Amino acid sequence: MFQLVLQFRPWGGSLDALVGLEDDLIAALAGFAKVDGHDLGSGEANIFVHTTDARGTFERCLPAIARAGLLVGLASGYRPLGGGPWPYSRIWPEGDPLQFVVT
């Protein structure tokens, strides 16, 4: 099981916009993965998803993110759930050499 993080930076939207996107993702991922919540602060917004297929789940999230107009500023990474402080593996943007972090 993995934790997938969808990160939006800089975040200039409202909490309502973040919760609306979260609701859209819950519907898009029903039966495939579980949206586990969000956080907002430090100039970024994060949505956390528990999944057995991080890359497949990310692909399923893209249409909802695009509809919300949030592809610009999107970053994403994943790591195993539980057991230790593993670093995230970056999914998006593809080829970005920087380590994915959640602040």
N, C-alpha and C positions, 0 to 999 in steps of 0.2 A: 504494500500500500504506500502511496506517495502523497505528499502535500504539494499541490500545484499552486503557485501564486501568480495572480494577474495584477500587475502593478501599473499605475497610471501616474506619471510624473511629467511636468508639474500638474498638480490637481488644483483646478480653479473652480470646480463644480461644487454643488451643494451635497449635503448628506442625503437629501431626497433623491438626487440624481444617482448617487452611488447605490442606494437601496433599490432604486428602480432597475438598475443594471443587474444587481444581484438577483432580483426577482426574475428577470428575463433569463438569466443563466440557470437558475433553479429549474425553470420550465424546459430549457434547452437540454439540460443534462439529466432529466428525470429518468431513472432506471439505469443510468450509465455511470454517474459520479455524484458526489454529495457536496454541495456548497456548504462550507463550514463557517462562514462569517466574513467580516470585513474589519479593517481598521483605517483610520484616517488621521493624518498628522504628519509633521515634518515635511510638508509640501508634497506628500504623495498619498495615494489611496491604494489599498490592497484588498483583493478578494481572494479568500483561501478556499481551495477545493480539495477534497480527499478522493483519490482515484487509484485504480490499478493500472491505468494507461495514461500517463501524463501527456504524451504528445497527441494521442487521439482526442483526449479531453480538450486540450488547447485548441485543436482544429474545430471542435464542435462549438467552442466559445466564440470564435472569430466572427460569425455572422451577427450575433447580438452586440458585440463590441463595435462592429462597423456601423450597425444601425444607430447606435448611441453616439457615433461620431468620435470615437475614442481610439482609433487605430494609431493616430499620431500620439506619441508619448507612451505607448504601450511597451512594457517589458514583461517577460515571464521567465520563471524558473521553477524547478521542482527538486525535492529531496525526499529520501525515505522518511516515513513517519516513525517517531519514537526511537528510543535506544541511543541517541547521541546527537551531538551538535554538528551534523554533517553539513558541508557547504552545499549551496544550491547549484544545480546544473542549469545553465541558461538554455532556454528554448527560443526566446525572441528578444531582441532582433537577432536573426540568424547571422552567425559570423562575428558577432560582437565579442571582442576578446576580454572585455571587462567582466569581473566576477559579479554575478547577480546577488544583490543583498536586499534585505528588508530592514529599513531603519526604524 
